[in-house]
Amino acid sequence: MKTTAFLAITTLAAGVAATSTLAQTAWPERTINVIIGASPGGDTDFNARTMARYFEEITGTGMVITNMPGGGATIATSAVRDAEADGYTMLFGHTGHLIVTEVSGLADYGIDDFEICCIPAIDQGAVFVASKASGLTTVEDVKAREPGSITFGTEFGGYSHLQGLVFQQETGTEMTIVDTGSASEKIAALLGGRIDMAGIAYGAVQDYHAAGQMVVLGQPNPERNELLGDIPTFTEQGVDFVMNNPYIIAFPKGTDPEIVAKMGEVMQQITEIPEYAADLEAGFKQPVAFLPQDEAMTRLNEIRDAYMPSREALQAAR
């Protein structure tokens, strides 16, 4: 499977045009509840909270971040799907929450069951790491191991599970994939020697990498994200493994399209603030990216189509 086909990066894209109708939209008039399917402290939580801070600066209206981890984010996505479509409940998630869960069968709904606003950012800070105890330092080390001897920690049915499956296919390896849980749980398992490898945001493990407790094997970007430092891509190492994870802003189905478009306008304004770019770099080594609604839907449908061939493998592990 050619993974590069489905996940090329687009950074700043053409914006959403402001209209007089949108300029007169009263929204927002009160605090917005932003639901995320992840625990505090991770990359999704960081992106949502950073967005919320600048949203309030621009609009004068606050956002409350509600963390609903668990179930591969289906607890969070179900809460948003079933919420009143009044513009005051919003999902901040990513393709793992709204596409991989559908592909894996964790959810019987997907992007078509929400009002997709935009892609506010793209995770270009993910890396594959190995514990120091594993003895793995390169992709060639991984390839040289006996089938099943490497334990890869993930969250079954989620994005990192798909990462592991695609990595196996592109390297011709066979790992033992185990359900470890969230990013913080993966880190604890790596440090405790309970797993050998995991896919995780570099910002969450950079201190352990610097201290020599973890080894970074590569970044799954088509080209180097220079903010990660001297970390090679897997393509540079002869492995056709490219997976970027767009974040998604979505509202319940039936939300006023003027509200959805207004949120897209505000998000684009946020991406043009230099301090916002500096915050992304400092937090998770993430460059600024943005796709408005139409381009976001095109990209997300392409990703869903590309992930569907992995449906059987993802569902078999559940």
C-alpha positions as CSV (number, residue, x, y, z in Angstrom):
1,M,0.0,0.0,0.0
2,K,1.4,3.4,-1.0
3,T,1.0,5.5,2.1
4,T,2.5,8.6,0.5
5,A,-0.6,8.9,-1.7
6,F,-2.9,9.7,1.1
7,L,-1.1,12.1,3.3
8,A,0.9,14.8,1.6
9,I,1.1,18.0,3.7
10,T,-0.5,21.3,2.8
11,T,0.6,24.2,4.9
12,L,-1.3,27.5,4.6
13,A,-4.1,27.2,2.1
14,A,-6.4,29.8,0.4
15,G,-8.6,31.3,3.1
16,V,-12.3,31.5,3.6
17,A,-13.7,34.6,2.1
18,A,-15.5,36.9,4.6
19,T,-19.0,38.0,3.5
20,S,-21.4,40.6,4.8
21,T,-23.7,37.9,6.0
22,L,-21.0,36.3,8.1
23,A,-19.9,39.6,9.4
24,Q,-23.4,40.1,10.8
25,T,-23.5,36.6,12.4
26,A,-24.2,37.1,16.1
27,W,-22.2,33.9,17.1
28,P,-20.5,33.6,19.4
29,E,-22.6,35.1,22.2
30,R,-21.6,32.8,25.0
31,T,-18.9,30.3,26.0
32,I,-18.4,27.4,23.6
33,N,-17.9,23.8,24.9
34,V,-15.0,22.2,23.0
35,I,-15.0,18.5,23.5
36,I,-11.9,16.4,22.8
37,G,-11.4,12.7,22.9
38,A,-8.0,12.8,24.6
39,S,-6.5,13.3,28.1
40,P,-5.0,16.6,29.2
41,G,-1.4,17.2,28.3
42,G,-1.2,15.5,24.9
43,D,-0.9,17.0,21.4
44,T,-4.7,17.1,20.7
45,D,-5.3,18.8,24.1
46,F,-2.5,21.2,23.5
47,N,-3.8,22.2,20.0
48,A,-7.3,22.7,21.3
49,R,-6.2,24.8,24.3
50,T,-3.9,26.9,22.1
51,M,-6.7,27.6,19.7
52,A,-9.1,28.5,22.5
53,R,-6.7,31.1,23.9
54,Y,-6.4,32.9,20.6
55,F,-10.1,32.4,19.8
56,E,-11.0,34.5,22.9
57,E,-8.5,37.2,22.0
58,I,-10.1,37.6,18.6
59,T,-13.8,37.2,19.5
60,G,-13.9,38.2,23.2
61,T,-15.7,34.9,23.9
62,G,-14.2,32.0,25.8
63,M,-14.0,28.3,25.2
64,V,-14.2,25.6,27.8
65,I,-12.1,22.5,26.9
66,T,-13.8,19.3,28.0
67,N,-11.6,16.2,28.0
68,M,-13.5,12.9,27.3
69,P,-10.8,10.3,26.6
70,G,-11.6,6.6,26.1
71,G,-13.2,4.3,23.6
72,G,-10.8,5.5,20.9
73,A,-12.4,8.9,21.3
74,T,-15.9,7.6,20.6
75,I,-17.1,8.9,24.0
76,A,-16.2,12.4,22.8
77,T,-17.4,12.1,19.2
78,S,-20.8,10.6,20.4
79,A,-21.3,13.5,22.8
80,V,-20.8,16.0,20.0
81,R,-22.8,14.1,17.5
82,D,-25.8,14.0,19.9
83,A,-25.4,17.6,21.2
84,E,-27.8,20.4,20.2
85,A,-26.8,21.9,16.9
86,D,-26.7,25.5,18.2
87,G,-23.0,26.2,17.6
88,Y,-22.0,26.0,21.2
89,T,-20.7,22.5,21.2
90,M,-17.7,21.7,19.1
91,L,-15.4,18.8,18.5
92,F,-11.6,19.3,18.2
93,G,-10.3,15.9,17.1
94,H,-8.2,14.3,14.3
95,T,-8.5,11.7,11.7
96,G,-8.0,9.0,14.3
97,H,-11.2,10.1,16.0
98,L,-13.5,10.5,13.1
99,I,-12.0,8.3,10.3
100,V,-10.0,5.5,11.9
101,T,-12.7,4.7,14.4
102,E,-15.1,4.3,11.5
103,V,-12.7,2.1,9.5
104,S,-12.0,-0.1,12.6
105,G,-15.6,-0.5,13.5
106,L,-15.3,1.3,16.9
107,A,-17.9,3.8,15.6
108,D,-20.8,3.3,13.2
109,Y,-20.5,7.0,12.1
110,G,-17.9,9.2,10.6
111,I,-17.2,12.6,9.0
112,D,-20.4,12.6,7.1
113,D,-22.4,12.7,10.4
114,F,-20.9,16.0,11.4
115,E,-20.6,19.5,10.0
116,I,-16.9,19.7,9.2
117,C,-15.5,23.2,9.7
118,C,-11.9,23.0,8.7
119,I,-8.5,21.4,9.3
120,P,-7.0,23.8,11.8
121,A,-3.6,22.1,12.0
122,I,-1.7,19.0,10.8
123,D,0.3,16.9,13.2
124,Q,3.8,16.9,11.7
125,G,5.5,16.2,15.0
126,A,4.8,12.4,15.3
127,V,7.8,10.1,15.5
128,F,8.4,6.4,16.1
129,V,10.4,5.8,19.3
130,A,12.0,2.8,20.9
131,S,12.9,2.3,24.5
132,K,16.6,2.3,25.4
133,A,16.2,-1.2,26.8
134,S,14.9,-2.6,23.4
135,G,18.3,-2.1,21.8
136,L,16.7,-0.7,18.7
137,T,18.4,2.3,17.2
138,T,17.5,2.1,13.4
139,V,14.9,0.8,11.1
140,E,17.4,-1.8,10.0
141,D,17.5,-3.1,13.6
142,V,13.7,-3.5,13.5
143,K,13.9,-5.4,10.3
144,A,16.6,-7.7,11.6
145,R,14.5,-8.9,14.6
146,E,12.7,-12.2,14.7
147,P,9.0,-11.9,13.8
148,G,6.9,-11.1,16.9
149,S,9.8,-10.2,19.1
150,I,9.2,-6.5,19.1
151,T,6.2,-5.2,21.1
152,F,4.5,-2.2,19.7
153,G,2.3,-0.2,22.0
154,T,-0.9,1.4,20.7
155,E,-4.6,2.0,21.4
156,F,-6.6,-0.6,19.5
157,G,-8.8,0.8,16.8
158,G,-7.1,4.2,16.9
159,Y,-4.7,6.1,14.7
160,S,-1.5,4.7,16.3
161,H,-2.8,1.2,15.7
162,L,-3.1,2.0,12.0
163,Q,0.4,3.5,12.1
164,G,1.7,0.2,13.4
165,L,-0.1,-1.9,10.8
166,V,1.2,0.3,7.9
167,F,4.7,0.4,9.3
168,Q,4.7,-3.4,9.4
169,Q,3.5,-3.6,5.8
170,E,6.0,-1.1,4.5
171,T,9.0,-2.6,6.4
172,G,8.0,-6.3,5.9
173,T,8.2,-6.9,9.6
174,E,5.9,-8.5,12.1
175,M,5.5,-6.9,15.5
176,T,3.4,-7.9,18.5
177,I,0.9,-5.1,18.7
178,V,-0.6,-4.5,22.1
179,D,-3.2,-2.2,23.5
180,T,-1.3,0.1,25.8
181,G,-3.6,3.1,25.9
182,S,-3.0,6.9,25.7
183,A,0.2,8.7,24.9
184,S,1.1,9.1,28.6
185,E,0.5,5.4,29.1
186,K,2.7,4.6,26.2
187,I,5.5,6.7,27.7
188,A,5.2,4.9,31.0
189,A,5.2,1.5,29.2
190,L,8.3,2.5,27.2
191,L,10.2,3.7,30.3
192,G,9.1,0.6,32.3
193,G,10.3,-1.8,29.5
194,R,6.8,-3.2,28.9
195,I,6.8,-2.2,25.2
196,D,9.7,-1.7,22.8
197,M,8.2,0.8,20.3
198,A,5.4,3.3,19.9
199,G,4.3,6.1,17.6
200,I,4.0,9.3,19.6
201,A,4.3,13.1,19.3
202,Y,7.9,14.2,19.6
203,G,7.0,17.0,22.0
204,A,5.8,14.4,24.5
205,V,9.1,12.5,24.5
206,Q,11.8,15.0,23.6
207,D,13.1,15.2,27.1
208,Y,13.4,11.4,27.3
209,H,15.1,11.4,23.9
210,A,17.6,14.1,25.1
211,A,18.3,12.1,28.3
212,G,19.0,8.9,26.3
213,Q,16.1,7.0,27.7
214,M,14.4,6.7,24.3
215,V,15.7,6.4,20.7
216,V,13.8,8.1,17.8
217,L,13.8,5.9,14.8
218,G,12.3,8.3,12.3
219,Q,9.5,10.7,11.4
220,P,6.7,9.7,9.1
221,N,6.6,12.9,7.1
222,P,7.2,13.2,3.3
223,E,10.0,15.7,4.0
224,R,11.7,16.5,7.2
225,N,9.9,18.7,9.7
226,E,13.0,20.8,10.6
227,L,11.5,21.7,13.9
228,L,12.2,18.1,15.0
229,G,15.9,18.6,14.6
230,D,18.2,16.0,13.0
231,I,15.6,13.2,12.8
232,P,15.4,11.4,9.4
233,T,12.2,10.6,7.6
234,F,11.4,6.9,7.0
235,T,11.5,7.7,3.3
236,E,15.1,8.7,3.6
237,Q,15.7,5.3,5.2
238,G,14.2,3.4,2.3
239,V,10.7,2.9,3.8
240,D,7.6,4.2,2.0
241,F,5.9,5.2,5.3
242,V,4.3,8.6,5.3
243,M,1.4,9.4,7.7
244,N,0.4,12.9,8.7
245,N,-2.6,13.4,11.0
246,P,-4.8,16.4,10.3
247,Y,-6.8,17.8,13.2
248,I,-10.5,18.5,12.6
249,I,-12.9,21.0,13.9
250,A,-16.5,19.8,13.6
251,F,-20.0,20.6,14.8
252,P,-23.1,18.5,15.3
253,K,-25.0,17.8,12.1
254,G,-27.5,20.6,11.3
255,T,-25.4,23.4,12.8
256,D,-26.1,26.7,11.0
257,P,-23.6,26.9,8.1
258,E,-23.0,30.5,8.9
259,I,-21.7,29.5,12.3
260,V,-19.5,26.8,10.8
261,A,-18.1,29.2,8.3
262,K,-17.5,31.9,10.9
263,M,-15.5,29.4,13.0
264,G,-13.4,28.7,9.9
265,E,-12.7,32.4,9.5
266,V,-11.6,32.8,13.0
267,M,-9.4,29.8,12.9
268,Q,-7.7,31.1,9.8
269,Q,-7.1,34.4,11.6
270,I,-5.5,32.5,14.4
271,T,-3.1,30.7,12.1
272,E,-1.9,34.1,10.8
273,I,-0.8,35.3,14.3
274,P,3.0,35.0,14.8
275,E,2.7,34.2,18.5
276,Y,0.4,31.2,17.6
277,A,3.1,29.8,15.3
278,A,5.7,30.2,18.1
279,D,3.4,28.4,20.5
280,L,3.0,25.4,18.2
281,E,6.8,25.2,17.7
282,A,7.5,25.4,21.4
283,G,4.9,23.0,22.4
284,F,4.9,20.1,19.9
285,K,7.4,21.1,17.1
286,Q,4.5,21.7,14.8
287,P,4.5,24.1,11.9
288,V,1.3,26.1,11.1
289,A,-1.2,24.5,8.7
290,F,-4.8,25.3,7.7
291,L,-7.3,23.9,5.2
292,P,-10.7,25.6,4.8
293,Q,-13.9,23.6,4.6
294,D,-14.0,22.5,1.0
295,E,-10.3,21.5,0.9
296,A,-10.6,19.9,4.3
297,M,-13.5,17.6,3.1
298,T,-11.5,16.7,0.0
299,R,-8.5,15.8,2.1
300,L,-10.5,13.8,4.7
301,N,-12.3,11.8,2.1
302,E,-9.0,11.0,0.4
303,I,-7.7,9.8,3.7
304,R,-10.8,7.7,4.5
305,D,-10.5,6.0,1.0
306,A,-6.8,5.3,1.6
307,Y,-7.5,3.8,5.1
308,M,-10.3,1.5,4.1
309,P,-8.0,-1.3,2.8
310,S,-6.8,-1.7,6.4
311,R,-10.4,-2.2,7.7
312,E,-10.2,-6.0,8.1
313,A,-6.8,-5.9,9.9
314,L,-8.0,-3.2,12.3
315,Q,-11.2,-5.0,13.1
316,A,-9.5,-8.3,13.6
317,A,-7.5,-6.9,16.5
318,R,-10.5,-5.8,18.4
